[in-house]
Amino acid sequence: MDDSDYLRLLTHQAEQANAFLSNARKWERERWVCQRLLQALNVSHRLDEFSAAGHEPPDVLFREASFEVFFVLDEGRRLNDEWRAELERRRSAFSLSQLVRREAKPRRIAAAELQQRLTPTLRKKAHNYKERGLDLGELDLLAYVNLKRAVPDFNSHFPPPTEFLRQGWRSLSLVGPTFARVLFAHPDAPDFLRHNLGRSVLFDVGISL
């Protein structure tokens, strides 16, 4: 494969990413996040085991799980905007060298800070859902963490997720390009979440958006 072929491949990948991030593929995107968690926890599954709920929340139903999916990004980042800009950059490039750019080294953050980054979204969801009269105890929250400016330190301590427990969710899990962790899961949560409670799963090769 020469440079021009590789450049076309990179452009095609950016086109696919933009299509994947469209509103029309929202549920497919949420299902993909669920699949990433299941793969990390070594839970075998088939596509026909996933379905959409009649109304949201939850976003994705899988066996006895009712997943409510949300994304956690660096402050100010928007994946749609990033990939639209990246697609234009690749389309306008005449050589691979034009795509090379220097990125600031991400800073290492403690597990406590990683966990804290869930707070704004979870507070908002808890408030909105309770106002709608929804039972948070029927929802399994799943955060897809996509950070460019920070790298979690999984040798650091995860503090008790006290605030999130008080909100009343049935379970709360994290999955990222190279990690997964079930932060908490109540006795009525799906078995595959309870059996992996408090265990950080790390993988060498990441898949991200």
C-alpha positions in Angstrom: 0.0 0.0 0.0 1.5 3.3 -1.0 0.9 6.7 0.6 -2.0 7.6 -1.6 -3.8 4.4 -0.9 -3.2 4.8 2.8 -4.5 8.4 2.6 -7.7 7.2 0.9 -8.1 4.5 3.7 -7.7 7.2 6.4 -10.3 9.4 4.6 -12.7 6.4 4.4 -12.3 5.7 8.1 -13.1 9.3 8.9 -16.2 9.1 6.7 -17.3 6.0 8.6 -16.7 7.7 12.0 -18.8 10.7 10.9 -21.6 8.4 9.8 -21.4 6.4 13.0 -21.8 9.6 15.1 -24.9 10.7 13.2 -28.3 11.0 15.0 -29.6 8.2 12.7 -27.1 5.7 14.3 -27.5 6.8 17.9 -28.9 3.4 19.1 -26.2 1.5 17.1 -23.6 3.7 18.8 -25.0 2.9 22.3 -25.2 -0.8 21.5 -21.5 -0.6 20.5 -20.6 0.8 23.9 -22.5 -2.0 25.6 -20.6 -4.5 23.4 -17.3 -3.0 24.5 -18.2 -3.6 28.1 -19.3 -7.1 27.5 -16.1 -7.9 25.6 -14.0 -6.5 28.4 -15.9 -8.6 31.0 -15.6 -11.7 28.8 -19.4 -12.1 28.4 -20.3 -13.9 25.2 -23.2 -12.3 23.3 -25.0 -12.2 20.0 -26.4 -9.1 18.2 -29.9 -10.4 18.4 -29.7 -10.3 22.2 -29.8 -6.5 22.1 -32.9 -4.4 21.6 -34.2 -0.9 22.0 -36.7 -0.1 24.7 -40.1 1.1 23.8 -39.2 4.5 25.4 -36.0 6.0 26.8 -34.5 5.5 29.3 -33.1 2.8 29.0 -31.1 3.1 25.8 -30.2 -0.6 25.3 -31.8 -3.8 26.6 -29.5 -6.9 26.9 -30.8 -9.9 28.7 -31.7 -8.7 32.2 -29.7 -5.5 31.8 -31.3 -2.1 31.1 -28.4 0.0 30.0 -28.5 3.8 30.0 -25.4 5.0 28.1 -23.6 8.3 28.3 -20.3 9.7 27.1 -17.6 11.3 29.2 -15.2 13.6 27.3 -12.6 16.2 28.1 -14.1 19.5 28.8 -15.1 21.4 25.6 -14.7 18.4 23.3 -17.5 17.3 20.9 -16.9 14.1 19.0 -19.1 15.1 16.1 -17.2 18.4 15.6 -13.8 16.7 16.0 -14.5 14.1 13.3 -16.1 16.5 10.9 -12.9 18.6 11.1 -10.7 15.5 10.8 -12.6 14.4 7.7 -12.0 17.8 6.0 -8.3 17.7 7.0 -7.9 14.2 5.5 -9.8 15.1 2.4 -7.7 18.2 1.7 -4.3 16.5 2.4 -2.1 15.5 -0.5 0.4 13.5 1.5 0.6 11.7 4.8 3.1 14.2 6.1 0.4 16.9 6.0 -1.6 14.8 8.6 1.2 14.7 11.1 0.7 16.9 14.1 2.0 17.2 17.6 -0.3 16.4 20.5 0.2 17.5 24.1 1.1 14.6 26.4 -1.9 13.6 28.4 -1.6 14.1 32.1 -2.1 11.1 34.5 -5.1 11.4 36.7 -6.1 9.4 39.8 -9.0 7.1 39.8 -10.9 9.5 42.1 -10.7 12.2 39.4 -11.9 9.8 36.7 -14.8 8.9 38.9 -15.6 12.5 39.7 -15.9 13.3 36.0 -19.1 11.4 35.9 -20.7 13.7 38.4 -22.2 16.5 36.3 -24.0 14.1 33.9 -25.3 11.8 36.7 -26.6 14.7 38.8 -28.5 16.0 35.7 -29.9 12.6 34.8 -30.9 11.8 38.4 -32.7 15.2 38.6 -34.5 14.9 35.3 -35.5 11.3 35.6 -36.9 11.8 39.1 -38.9 14.8 37.9 -40.4 12.4 35.3 -41.3 9.9 38.0 -38.8 7.2 36.7 -37.4 4.5 38.9 -33.6 4.9 38.8 -33.3 1.5 40.5 -34.2 -0.2 37.2 -31.4 1.4 35.2 -27.8 0.1 34.7 -25.7 3.1 33.9 -22.8 2.8 31.5 -20.3 5.6 30.9 -18.1 5.5 27.8 -15.0 7.4 28.8 -13.1 9.0 25.8 -10.3 11.3 27.1 -7.5 12.8 25.1 -5.9 15.0 27.7 -5.9 12.6 30.6 -4.8 9.0 31.3 -6.4 7.2 34.3 -4.0 5.7 36.8 -5.6 2.4 37.7 -3.0 1.8 40.5 -4.7 4.6 42.4 -7.7 4.1 44.7 -11.3 4.3 43.6 -13.2 6.0 46.4 -16.7 4.8 47.4 -19.2 6.1 44.8 -21.3 7.5 47.7 -23.2 10.2 45.8 -24.0 7.9 42.9 -25.3 5.3 45.3 -27.6 7.8 47.0 -29.0 8.8 43.6 -30.5 5.3 43.4 -29.2 3.7 40.2 -29.1 -0.1 40.0 -25.5 -0.3 38.7 -22.8 1.9 37.3 -20.0 0.8 35.0 -17.2 2.5 33.0 -15.7 1.4 29.7 -13.0 3.2 27.7 -10.6 2.4 24.9 -8.3 0.3 27.1 -10.3 -0.3 30.3 -13.5 -1.3 32.0 -14.7 -1.3 35.6 -18.0 -1.9 37.4 -18.1 0.8 40.1 -21.2 -0.7 41.8 -23.9 -3.2 41.3 -26.8 -3.9 43.7 -28.0 -7.4 44.4 -30.8 -7.2 41.8 -28.3 -6.1 39.1 -27.4 -8.5 36.2 -25.1 -11.3 37.4 -22.3 -10.4 34.9 -22.1 -7.0 36.5 -22.2 -8.2 40.1 -19.5 -10.9 39.4 -17.1 -8.2 38.1 -17.8 -5.6 40.8 -14.7 -3.6 41.7 -12.4 -5.2 39.2 -10.5 -3.1 36.7 -10.1 -4.8 33.4 -7.2 -3.4 31.3 -6.4 -4.3 27.7 -3.4 -3.5 25.6 -5.1 -2.6 22.3 -7.7 0.1 22.5 -10.6 0.8 20.2 -12.0 4.3 20.3 -14.0 6.9 18.5 
